[in-house]
Amino acid sequence: MNKLSKILSFVSISLLILTNVQAQDWNITAEQKDMKLGVAFNEDTQDAGNTIFKKSCKMCHGDINIAATNDRELPLAPNLGATDWQKANTDGEIFTKISNGKGGMPPFSGSLSDDDRWKIIAFIRSSYSDYTPPVTDATADTKPKTPKFEGEIKDIEATYDDELNSFIVRIIAVDADGHPAKAQGIKLDFFVKRYFGDMALFEGERSNEDGEVIIEAGKLKADKDGNISIIARTSDKAIVSEKTITIGYSEEWN
């Protein structure tokens, strides 16, 4: 058997094994299936779950893309934003799968707390419009909800405040009637433009009641002319804005 044949044979066997593993029963009990969401279903838990998801799940599952059916075939991990997948799995089933793992998916019961695993589920469910969170002591949400912005985002502006050593990022938006409006509760991601790729600064920061996000510049270094390029975008990537800002000191990139 030549080298190419051996490689093809190995790949075929690997895919067959993976397919069989994926097809195996998760062996979830009725009690596990009936478990209810163990944290409040609100912006805080969803944002925290998003952060954990990016570190622990995204490398295999990718971004959560809202779709009618799962658009990822074996050996890829399923799209957790697919409606058919969301309908087919209870909160308890998802929690058990995250906890125990199977095949190529490792168990996370030893590396993530119960709350962290539930927060991942809160984030996953936030993309499913038909999801109704259970009413339990654990999910009771006493925090006032941020009003949902119903207008349209037109642009994102960024300036630098020397006294605060912070970037002030303002969302330019209009309401349903086309009048200027303050877009509260919009999630934004921030990056600093580098020569060899963009460096993540903050992700999932929500705008305040003035439609602004204030982020500390910290020890970020500007170029020799005192400029720094900030990329701000809505978390759904619908609006992307890159601004070159002159800050109060001048240093070479580190």
N, C-alpha and C positions, 0 to 999 in steps of 0.2 A: 504494500500500500504506500503510495507516494505521500509527500508531506501535505499537499493540498487536500487529498482524500482524507487524511487523518484529521485535518482541521475541520473539514466539513462534517465528518462523522462526529467529532467532539461537539460541534455547535448543535447538530441535530439532536444528539443525546441530551445535551444541556437544556435545550428548549422543551424536549419531551418531558424531562424531569420537572422543569419549572411549571409546565402546563398541568401535569398531574398533581403537583403540590397545590397549585391555584385551585384545582377542581376539588380538592379534598374538603370534607366537611370541617367547619370550624369547631364542631362539638360544643356549641353554646347551649347551656341549659335554659329551661323556661324561666327560671329565677333570674339568670343573667340577662336574658332578653327583655324582661319586664323592668329592669332598673331604669330609673328616671334621671334626667339631667341633674348633676350634683352641685351645680353652682348657679348663681343668678344669671339670667340671660339678658345682659346689658352691654353697653359699649365697652366698659372696663374689662369684662371677662372676654369679650370677643377680640379686643385689641391685644390682650395678654395672650390669648390663644393663637392669634395670628403670629405673634413673635415666636412662640414655641413651635408652631407649625413650620415656620421658615427654617428653624434650626434643626428640627428632628424629622420632618415629613416631606418637605418640598423637594429634596434631592431625588426622591423616587416618584412622588405623586405629581410633582410640578405644581404650577399655579392652579387654584381652584377656578375652573372656567364654567360658568353657568351654561348648561346645555340640556337638551331634552333627554339624550341618551349618552352613555359613556363613549367618548370618542377616542379612547386609548385601548388598543388591543394587546394581548399577551405578546411579549413578556413585560410590557409596561404596566406599572401600577395604575389602578383605575383613577379616573377623574372624579374627585370627591364632590364636585359641584354638579354632577349629572343628576337630573331629576329622578331617573329610574333607580340610580344607586341610593339616593336619599330616601326614596319611598321604600326600598327593599330592606333598609337597615334601621332598626330602632336605636335610640340613644344607648340602651344597654348593650346591644350587639356591637356597636362601634367602640364603646368603652372596653368591652371584652377583647375585641380584636387588637386594639391598641395595647392593651395590657399584656396579652399572651403572645401576640405575634404568630407567624406561621410561615414556613418555608423561608423565602428570602427576606421576610419582614421580621425584624428582631422584636422581642418583647420589651415593652417600655415600663413595666411595673416596677422594675428595679432602678430605673434612671429618672422617672418622672413621678411626682406625687399624684395622688388621686385627683386633687384639685387641678393640677396642671393638665392631666388627661381630659378632665371634664371641660376645661377651658378650650382645649383644642376642638372639642365637639361643639362648644358654643360658637366658636369661629366658623367651623364647617357649616353649621346650621344657619348662620347669618346669611348665607348665600341662597338659602332655600325659602322662597316667599311663602310657601304653604305650611311652613313649620309653625306649630303652636307649642310653646314651651309649657311643660307641666307646672301645675300649681302645687308646690311643696314648700316646706320650711326652708329647704336649701336654696330654692330658686326664687324666694320672695325678694323682690327688687324694690327697695325703699328709696333709691336714688332718683331724683327728678330726671326725666328723660329730656335730652336735647331736642328741641323742635327740629323736625326734618325740613331741610331747605328745599323749597319747591321751584326755585328759579333756575337760571342758567348761568354757568360760569363762563366768563369771557376771556379772562387772562389771569396771570399770576405775576405780581410785582414784588421785587425784593430790594430792600435798602439796608444799609449798615448803620447802626447806632454806636458811635464811638464811646459814649459814656457807659453804655451797657455792655459794650463789646459783644453785641448780639446782632443777628440778622433779623429784620422784621419783614415777614413775608405776608403780603396782603392779597386776598382773593378779590378780583374785580368781577362783580356779578350783577345781574338784573333780576327783578322779580317777574312773576308771570305776566305783568302788564308792561314790562320793558323798562321799569324805573330802576335806578341804582339801588342795590340792596346789599346788606351785610350777610355773607354766607357763613353761618355758624355750623359747626359740627362736621365740616368736610375733612376727610382724611387726606393728608399730603405726605409725600415721600421726598426726602432731600438728599442731594448728592453734591460732592465737590468735584469739579472737572480736573482730572489729572492727565499728565502726559500719556500714561499707560493704562487708561481706563478710569471710570468714575468711582469715587470712594463714597460709600454709603455714609451719610451723616446721621439722619434720623428717618425712621419709617413709621407710617401710621399715626403721625401727629395730627390732632384735630384742631380746626380753627376755633377761636374763641368767639364771644358774642359780637366782636367787632369785625369778624371775618379775617382775623390775623393769626399767625403763628409766630412766636418769638423763640428763636433758637440761639443758644450761646455759641459764639465763635470759638471759644476755648483757645487752644494754642495753634489753630490753623495758620499756616504760613502762606503769604501772598507771593506773587512773582516779583521780579526785580523792580517793576513799576508800581508795586503796591496794589495790584489787582488780583481778584479771586473770582472764579466763575462758579456760581451756584445754580444747580439744576433743581427746580421744584416741579413736581407733577402730582396730579390727583392720583390716588391709589389705584383707580381703574384705568389710569394712563390716557384718559380722554383728553386732558389738557396738560401739555408739557411746556415749561418755560425755562429758558436759560438766560441768566443775567450775569454780566460782568460787573463786579462791584469794586470800587476803590475803598480799601479799608485803612485804618489809621496807623499802619506800620508797614514797612517794606522789607521782606526777607525772601531769599531764594526758597524754592520748594525743598522740603527735606527728603 
